């Protein structure tokens, strides 16, 4: 701490002159530069080394302590349900493939690989239909292929290898019918006993929304024009 005392010296000139005050600082407590260095440098060094010498930790992915795997982007019937809608040209015979990944969510990543099995789960569609306003028929098994039923999440990572499902021939589907083919995580191997499929987002409800007005129509009647009348029968 810097300390000082003050002496005031009053000097009078001839009458009417201004009183002058001279400020003199004495007894100044000097702090040597070396002492400042001794104080500042350890603090500066501590700040540097505390920032550089950070302990290595695994990525923190959650705080609940639960280890779960979900279908990334497509899983669940809430926010992701619209993502799992498949848009098809029902007049096209070209196959349509949808790719997806599984995602691990938990307090920390695993130090070993996770092997996951997936499969079509029509029971999820049946359960969905019991509470849904718009119900779905099962997508005909002859018209799709689940291209791979196994995926791997590598040690230290959170996303799996890519999975995919292919609609073989859109033109074979009835445009007036809504279809669904749910794909669920069936099993997980290689992690701790606590890792499990996410209860809600562990299933992707891939679906095609039908149009009840779609179909083949027959038109009958007459088209009237000032010059002629045309009979319609199509």
VOZAVEX-495147 format. One record per residue (C-alpha): residue number from 0; residue in one letter; x, y, z. Coordinates in Angstrom, 2 decimals, padded with zeros to 5 digits. Last residue first. Example, Ala and Ser with C-alpha at 12.3 -4.5 7.8 and 13.67 -1.06 7.14 Angstrom:
2
{nr: 1	rest: S	c1: 013.67	c2: -001.06	c3: 007.14} .
{nr: 0	rest: A	c1: 012.30	c2: -004.50	c3: 007.80} .
END
This chain:
234
{nr: 233	rest: X	c1: -063.65	c2: -039.90	c3: -069.66} .
{nr: 232	rest: X	c1: -067.13	c2: -039.25	c3: -071.11} .
{nr: 231	rest: X	c1: -067.58	c2: -035.59	c3: -071.88} .
{nr: 230	rest: X	c1: -070.03	c2: -034.45	c3: -074.56} .
{nr: 229	rest: X	c1: -069.02	c2: -031.26	c3: -076.32} .
{nr: 228	rest: X	c1: -071.61	c2: -028.61	c3: -077.26} .
{nr: 227	rest: X	c1: -070.73	c2: -026.15	c3: -080.05} .
{nr: 226	rest: X	c1: -070.25	c2: -022.53	c3: -081.11} .
{nr: 225	rest: X	c1: -071.35	c2: -020.78	c3: -077.93} .
{nr: 224	rest: X	c1: -069.50	c2: -023.42	c3: -075.86} .
{nr: 223	rest: X	c1: -070.98	c2: -025.97	c3: -073.48} .
{nr: 222	rest: X	c1: -069.03	c2: -028.91	c3: -072.10} .
{nr: 221	rest: X	c1: -071.32	c2: -031.82	c3: -071.35} .
{nr: 220	rest: X	c1: -071.42	c2: -034.55	c3: -068.74} .
{nr: 219	rest: X	c1: -069.29	c2: -037.46	c3: -067.51} .
{nr: 218	rest: X	c1: -065.88	c2: -037.56	c3: -065.89} .
{nr: 217	rest: X	c1: -064.43	c2: -040.77	c3: -064.53} .
{nr: 216	rest: X	c1: -061.83	c2: -040.51	c3: -061.74} .
{nr: 215	rest: X	c1: -058.71	c2: -042.51	c3: -060.97} .
{nr: 214	rest: X	c1: -057.35	c2: -042.01	c3: -057.47} .
{nr: 213	rest: X	c1: -056.28	c2: -039.44	c3: -054.91} .
{nr: 212	rest: X	c1: -058.94	c2: -037.80	c3: -052.78} .
{nr: 211	rest: X	c1: -057.86	c2: -039.70	c3: -049.67} .
{nr: 210	rest: X	c1: -054.32	c2: -038.42	c3: -050.17} .
{nr: 209	rest: X	c1: -051.75	c2: -040.74	c3: -048.67} .
{nr: 208	rest: X	c1: -048.95	c2: -039.78	c3: -046.32} .
{nr: 207	rest: X	c1: -045.93	c2: -042.06	c3: -046.60} .
{nr: 206	rest: X	c1: -044.24	c2: -043.08	c3: -043.37} .
{nr: 205	rest: X	c1: -040.93	c2: -043.81	c3: -041.68} .
{nr: 204	rest: X	c1: -041.63	c2: -044.01	c3: -037.96} .
{nr: 203	rest: X	c1: -038.08	c2: -044.06	c3: -036.60} .
{nr: 202	rest: X	c1: -037.83	c2: -045.89	c3: -033.27} .
{nr: 201	rest: X	c1: -035.32	c2: -045.28	c3: -030.45} .
{nr: 200	rest: X	c1: -036.69	c2: -041.74	c3: -030.20} .
{nr: 199	rest: X	c1: -039.32	c2: -042.56	c3: -027.59} .
{nr: 198	rest: X	c1: -037.85	c2: -045.06	c3: -025.14} .
{nr: 197	rest: X	c1: -034.21	c2: -044.41	c3: -026.12} .
{nr: 196	rest: X	c1: -032.57	c2: -047.76	c3: -026.81} .
{nr: 195	rest: X	c1: -030.45	c2: -048.99	c3: -023.89} .
{nr: 194	rest: X	c1: -027.10	c2: -048.48	c3: -022.19} .
{nr: 193	rest: X	c1: -027.17	c2: -049.45	c3: -018.50} .
{nr: 192	rest: X	c1: -025.35	c2: -052.79	c3: -018.80} .
{nr: 191	rest: X	c1: -022.30	c2: -050.96	c3: -020.06} .
{nr: 190	rest: X	c1: -021.46	c2: -050.87	c3: -023.75} .
{nr: 189	rest: X	c1: -020.41	c2: -053.59	c3: -026.19} .
{nr: 188	rest: X	c1: -023.80	c2: -054.76	c3: -027.40} .
{nr: 187	rest: X	c1: -027.04	c2: -052.90	c3: -028.12} .
{nr: 186	rest: X	c1: -030.29	c2: -054.54	c3: -029.22} .
{nr: 185	rest: X	c1: -033.50	c2: -053.91	c3: -031.13} .
{nr: 184	rest: X	c1: -033.19	c2: -050.29	c3: -032.26} .
{nr: 183	rest: X	c1: -036.45	c2: -049.73	c3: -034.12} .
{nr: 182	rest: X	c1: -037.54	c2: -049.16	c3: -037.72} .
{nr: 181	rest: X	c1: -041.21	c2: -048.27	c3: -038.27} .
{nr: 180	rest: X	c1: -042.70	c2: -048.89	c3: -041.75} .
{nr: 179	rest: X	c1: -045.79	c2: -046.75	c3: -042.34} .
{nr: 178	rest: X	c1: -048.27	c2: -046.30	c3: -045.19} .
{nr: 177	rest: X	c1: -051.07	c2: -043.80	c3: -045.84} .
{nr: 176	rest: X	c1: -053.50	c2: -044.91	c3: -048.56} .
{nr: 175	rest: X	c1: -055.07	c2: -042.81	c3: -051.36} .
{nr: 174	rest: X	c1: -051.93	c2: -042.91	c3: -053.51} .
{nr: 173	rest: X	c1: -052.03	c2: -046.74	c3: -053.53} .
{nr: 172	rest: X	c1: -048.45	c2: -047.91	c3: -053.70} .
{nr: 171	rest: X	c1: -047.10	c2: -049.87	c3: -056.68} .
{nr: 170	rest: X	c1: -045.78	c2: -046.71	c3: -058.37} .
{nr: 169	rest: X	c1: -043.36	c2: -046.17	c3: -055.51} .
{nr: 168	rest: X	c1: -041.27	c2: -049.19	c3: -056.54} .
{nr: 167	rest: X	c1: -038.42	c2: -050.34	c3: -054.28} .
{nr: 166	rest: X	c1: -038.72	c2: -048.10	c3: -051.24} .
{nr: 165	rest: X	c1: -035.21	c2: -048.36	c3: -049.78} .
{nr: 164	rest: X	c1: -034.08	c2: -048.28	c3: -046.14} .
{nr: 163	rest: X	c1: -030.67	c2: -047.12	c3: -044.99} .
{nr: 162	rest: X	c1: -028.10	c2: -047.32	c3: -042.20} .
{nr: 161	rest: X	c1: -024.94	c2: -045.22	c3: -041.92} .
{nr: 160	rest: X	c1: -022.23	c2: -045.98	c3: -039.36} .
{nr: 159	rest: X	c1: -023.08	c2: -044.76	c3: -035.91} .
{nr: 158	rest: X	c1: -022.77	c2: -041.37	c3: -034.29} .
{nr: 157	rest: X	c1: -021.46	c2: -040.70	c3: -030.76} .
{nr: 156	rest: X	c1: -017.71	c2: -041.32	c3: -030.95} .
{nr: 155	rest: X	c1: -015.10	c2: -042.29	c3: -028.36} .
{nr: 154	rest: X	c1: -015.12	c2: -045.95	c3: -029.37} .
{nr: 153	rest: X	c1: -016.85	c2: -046.43	c3: -032.73} .
{nr: 152	rest: X	c1: -020.64	c2: -046.59	c3: -032.97} .
{nr: 151	rest: X	c1: -021.41	c2: -049.59	c3: -035.16} .
{nr: 150	rest: X	c1: -024.48	c2: -050.52	c3: -037.19} .
{nr: 149	rest: X	c1: -026.39	c2: -053.70	c3: -037.96} .
{nr: 148	rest: X	c1: -029.61	c2: -054.34	c3: -039.87} .
{nr: 147	rest: X	c1: -028.50	c2: -053.20	c3: -043.29} .
{nr: 146	rest: X	c1: -030.46	c2: -052.53	c3: -046.48} .
{nr: 145	rest: X	c1: -033.91	c2: -052.54	c3: -044.93} .
{nr: 144	rest: X	c1: -035.69	c2: -053.33	c3: -048.20} .
{nr: 143	rest: X	c1: -039.08	c2: -052.11	c3: -049.35} .
{nr: 142	rest: X	c1: -041.92	c2: -053.11	c3: -051.66} .
{nr: 141	rest: X	c1: -042.39	c2: -056.79	c3: -050.85} .
{nr: 140	rest: X	c1: -042.88	c2: -055.95	c3: -047.17} .
{nr: 139	rest: X	c1: -045.98	c2: -053.94	c3: -048.06} .
{nr: 138	rest: X	c1: -045.96	c2: -050.70	c3: -046.01} .
{nr: 137	rest: X	c1: -048.23	c2: -051.42	c3: -043.08} .
{nr: 136	rest: X	c1: -051.33	c2: -049.27	c3: -043.14} .
{nr: 135	rest: X	c1: -051.37	c2: -045.97	c3: -041.30} .
{nr: 134	rest: X	c1: -053.84	c2: -044.14	c3: -039.07} .
{nr: 133	rest: X	c1: -054.60	c2: -040.43	c3: -038.97} .
{nr: 132	rest: X	c1: -056.11	c2: -039.39	c3: -035.65} .
{nr: 131	rest: X	c1: -053.42	c2: -041.28	c3: -033.75} .
{nr: 130	rest: X	c1: -053.85	c2: -043.01	c3: -030.39} .
{nr: 129	rest: X	c1: -054.36	c2: -046.67	c3: -031.30} .
{nr: 128	rest: X	c1: -052.60	c2: -046.19	c3: -034.65} .
{nr: 127	rest: X	c1: -049.23	c2: -045.59	c3: -032.97} .
{nr: 126	rest: X	c1: -049.45	c2: -048.88	c3: -031.09} .
{nr: 125	rest: X	c1: -050.07	c2: -050.74	c3: -034.34} .
{nr: 124	rest: X	c1: -047.20	c2: -048.91	c3: -036.01} .
{nr: 123	rest: X	c1: -044.86	c2: -049.76	c3: -033.13} .
{nr: 122	rest: X	c1: -045.92	c2: -053.41	c3: -033.41} .
{nr: 121	rest: X	c1: -044.68	c2: -053.27	c3: -037.01} .
{nr: 120	rest: X	c1: -041.08	c2: -053.14	c3: -035.81} .
{nr: 119	rest: X	c1: -038.69	c2: -053.37	c3: -038.75} .
{nr: 118	rest: X	c1: -035.19	c2: -054.07	c3: -037.52} .
{nr: 117	rest: X	c1: -032.10	c2: -052.61	c3: -035.92} .
{nr: 116	rest: X	c1: -029.06	c2: -054.18	c3: -034.25} .
{nr: 115	rest: X	c1: -026.39	c2: -052.08	c3: -032.60} .
{nr: 114	rest: X	c1: -022.71	c2: -052.79	c3: -031.95} .
{nr: 113	rest: X	c1: -021.00	c2: -050.32	c3: -029.62} .
{nr: 112	rest: X	c1: -017.24	c2: -049.94	c3: -029.87} .
{nr: 111	rest: X	c1: -015.06	c2: -049.40	c3: -026.80} .
{nr: 110	rest: X	c1: -013.96	c2: -046.49	c3: -024.64} .
{nr: 109	rest: X	c1: -017.53	c2: -045.29	c3: -024.27} .
{nr: 108	rest: X	c1: -018.59	c2: -041.66	c3: -024.43} .
{nr: 107	rest: X	c1: -019.65	c2: -039.71	c3: -021.35} .
{nr: 106	rest: X	c1: -022.81	c2: -038.60	c3: -019.55} .
{nr: 105	rest: X	c1: -025.13	c2: -040.11	c3: -022.18} .
{nr: 104	rest: X	c1: -026.51	c2: -039.82	c3: -025.72} .
{nr: 103	rest: X	c1: -025.46	c2: -042.21	c3: -028.49} .
{nr: 102	rest: X	c1: -026.76	c2: -041.48	c3: -031.98} .
{nr: 101	rest: X	c1: -028.03	c2: -043.84	c3: -034.67} .
{nr: 100	rest: X	c1: -027.77	c2: -042.87	c3: -038.31} .
{nr: 99	rest: X	c1: -030.12	c2: -042.50	c3: -041.28} .
{nr: 98	rest: X	c1: -030.26	c2: -042.94	c3: -045.05} .
{nr: 97	rest: X	c1: -033.49	c2: -042.95	c3: -047.08} .
{nr: 96	rest: X	c1: -033.45	c2: -044.68	c3: -050.47} .
{nr: 95	rest: X	c1: -036.03	c2: -044.21	c3: -053.26} .
{nr: 94	rest: X	c1: -036.33	c2: -046.80	c3: -056.03} .
{nr: 93	rest: X	c1: -037.43	c2: -045.58	c3: -059.48} .
{nr: 92	rest: X	c1: -040.84	c2: -046.83	c3: -060.67} .
{nr: 91	rest: X	c1: -042.33	c2: -043.33	c3: -060.70} .
{nr: 90	rest: X	c1: -046.02	c2: -042.55	c3: -060.74} .
{nr: 89	rest: X	c1: -046.18	c2: -042.46	c3: -056.98} .
{nr: 88	rest: X	c1: -043.57	c2: -039.73	c3: -056.83} .
{nr: 87	rest: X	c1: -042.57	c2: -040.17	c3: -053.22} .
{nr: 86	rest: X	c1: -042.01	c2: -037.93	c3: -050.20} .
{nr: 85	rest: X	c1: -041.09	c2: -040.00	c3: -047.16} .
{nr: 84	rest: X	c1: -042.17	c2: -038.56	c3: -043.81} .
{nr: 83	rest: X	c1: -039.55	c2: -039.29	c3: -041.13} .
{nr: 82	rest: X	c1: -038.68	c2: -035.61	c3: -040.68} .
{nr: 81	rest: X	c1: -042.32	c2: -034.82	c3: -039.86} .
{nr: 80	rest: X	c1: -042.10	c2: -037.21	c3: -036.92} .
{nr: 79	rest: X	c1: -038.95	c2: -035.60	c3: -035.54} .
{nr: 78	rest: X	c1: -040.67	c2: -033.07	c3: -033.26} .
{nr: 77	rest: X	c1: -043.00	c2: -035.66	c3: -031.71} .
{nr: 76	rest: X	c1: -043.44	c2: -039.24	c3: -032.93} .
{nr: 75	rest: X	c1: -039.91	c2: -040.45	c3: -032.31} .
{nr: 74	rest: X	c1: -036.64	c2: -040.90	c3: -034.20} .
{nr: 73	rest: X	c1: -035.92	c2: -039.30	c3: -037.58} .
{nr: 72	rest: X	c1: -033.13	c2: -036.79	c3: -036.84} .
{nr: 71	rest: X	c1: -030.83	c2: -039.34	c3: -035.11} .
{nr: 70	rest: X	c1: -032.38	c2: -042.67	c3: -034.19} .
{nr: 69	rest: X	c1: -031.67	c2: -042.92	c3: -030.48} .
{nr: 68	rest: X	c1: -029.11	c2: -044.60	c3: -028.22} .
{nr: 67	rest: X	c1: -029.22	c2: -044.27	c3: -024.44} .
{nr: 66	rest: X	c1: -026.90	c2: -044.07	c3: -021.43} .
{nr: 65	rest: X	c1: -028.58	c2: -042.31	c3: -018.51} .
{nr: 64	rest: X	c1: -026.55	c2: -040.24	c3: -016.03} .
{nr: 63	rest: X	c1: -028.92	c2: -037.29	c3: -016.31} .
{nr: 62	rest: X	c1: -026.18	c2: -034.80	c3: -017.06} .
{nr: 61	rest: X	c1: -025.59	c2: -035.23	c3: -020.78} .
{nr: 60	rest: X	c1: -022.96	c2: -035.45	c3: -023.46} .
{nr: 59	rest: X	c1: -019.84	c2: -034.54	c3: -021.48} .
{nr: 58	rest: X	c1: -016.90	c2: -035.27	c3: -023.73} .
{nr: 57	rest: X	c1: -014.29	c2: -037.36	c3: -021.96} .
{nr: 56	rest: X	c1: -011.74	c2: -035.61	c3: -019.81} .
{nr: 55	rest: X	c1: -008.11	c2: -034.58	c3: -020.21} .
{nr: 54	rest: X	c1: -006.95	c2: -032.25	c3: -017.46} .
{nr: 53	rest: X	c1: -006.20	c2: -028.68	c3: -018.53} .
{nr: 52	rest: X	c1: -002.53	c2: -027.66	c3: -018.04} .
{nr: 51	rest: X	c1: -002.67	c2: -024.81	c3: -020.52} .
{nr: 50	rest: X	c1: -005.26	c2: -022.60	c3: -018.83} .
{nr: 49	rest: X	c1: -004.01	c2: -023.18	c3: -015.26} .
{nr: 48	rest: X	c1: -000.48	c2: -022.67	c3: -016.56} .
{nr: 47	rest: X	c1: -001.21	c2: -019.25	c3: -018.00} .
{nr: 46	rest: X	c1: -003.23	c2: -017.92	c3: -015.06} .
{nr: 45	rest: X	c1: -000.67	c2: -019.21	c3: -012.59} .
{nr: 44	rest: X	c1: 002.08	c2: -017.49	c3: -014.54} .
{nr: 43	rest: X	c1: 000.30	c2: -014.17	c3: -014.38} .
{nr: 42	rest: X	c1: -000.37	c2: -014.51	c3: -010.66} .
{nr: 41	rest: X	c1: 003.23	c2: -015.57	c3: -009.99} .
{nr: 40	rest: X	c1: 004.49	c2: -012.65	c3: -012.11} .
{nr: 39	rest: X	c1: 002.45	c2: -009.91	c3: -010.43} .
{nr: 38	rest: X	c1: 003.61	c2: -010.10	c3: -006.82} .
{nr: 37	rest: X	c1: 007.32	c2: -010.78	c3: -007.25} .
{nr: 36	rest: X	c1: 007.43	c2: -008.33	c3: -010.14} .
{nr: 35	rest: X	c1: 005.88	c2: -005.66	c3: -007.99} .
{nr: 34	rest: X	c1: 008.48	c2: -006.37	c3: -005.31} .
{nr: 33	rest: X	c1: 011.25	c2: -005.99	c3: -007.86} .
{nr: 32	rest: X	c1: 009.85	c2: -002.66	c3: -008.95} .
{nr: 31	rest: X	c1: 010.23	c2: -001.39	c3: -005.44} .
{nr: 30	rest: X	c1: 007.27	c2: -000.12	c3: -003.49} .
{nr: 29	rest: X	c1: 008.19	c2: 003.19	c3: -001.94} .
{nr: 28	rest: X	c1: 006.36	c2: 004.56	c3: 001.03} .
{nr: 27	rest: X	c1: 006.32	c2: 008.28	c3: 000.54} .
{nr: 26	rest: X	c1: 007.23	c2: 010.07	c3: 003.80} .
{nr: 25	rest: X	c1: 006.66	c2: 013.42	c3: 002.23} .
{nr: 24	rest: X	c1: 004.27	c2: 015.05	c3: -000.21} .
{nr: 23	rest: X	c1: 004.44	c2: 018.78	c3: -000.36} .
{nr: 22	rest: X	c1: 001.48	c2: 020.80	c3: -001.35} .
{nr: 21	rest: X	c1: 002.02	c2: 024.47	c3: -001.55} .
{nr: 20	rest: X	c1: -000.93	c2: 026.62	c3: -000.82} .
{nr: 19	rest: X	c1: -000.99	c2: 030.19	c3: -001.96} .
{nr: 18	rest: X	c1: -003.27	c2: 032.73	c3: -000.35} .
{nr: 17	rest: X	c1: -004.08	c2: 035.43	c3: -002.86} .
{nr: 16	rest: X	c1: -002.82	c2: 038.92	c3: -002.19} .
{nr: 15	rest: X	c1: -005.03	c2: 041.49	c3: -000.59} .
{nr: 14	rest: X	c1: -002.47	c2: 042.50	c3: 001.94} .
{nr: 13	rest: X	c1: 001.13	c2: 041.91	c3: 000.86} .
{nr: 12	rest: X	c1: 002.17	c2: 038.32	c3: 000.51} .
{nr: 11	rest: X	c1: 001.25	c2: 035.58	c3: 002.86} .
{nr: 10	rest: X	c1: 002.72	c2: 032.09	c3: 002.61} .
{nr: 9	rest: X	c1: 000.91	c2: 029.13	c3: 004.18} .
{nr: 8	rest: X	c1: 002.71	c2: 025.81	c3: 004.15} .
{nr: 7	rest: X	c1: 000.62	c2: 022.65	c3: 004.29} .
{nr: 6	rest: X	c1: 002.34	c2: 019.41	c3: 005.07} .
{nr: 5	rest: X	c1: 000.88	c2: 016.17	c3: 003.69} .
{nr: 4	rest: X	c1: 001.50	c2: 012.56	c3: 004.64} .
{nr: 3	rest: X	c1: 002.02	c2: 009.57	c3: 002.36} .
{nr: 2	rest: X	c1: 001.33	c2: 005.87	c3: 002.10} .
{nr: 1	rest: X	c1: 001.30	c2: 003.47	c3: -000.85} .
{nr: 0	rest: X	c1: 000.00	c2: 000.00	c3: 000.00} .
END
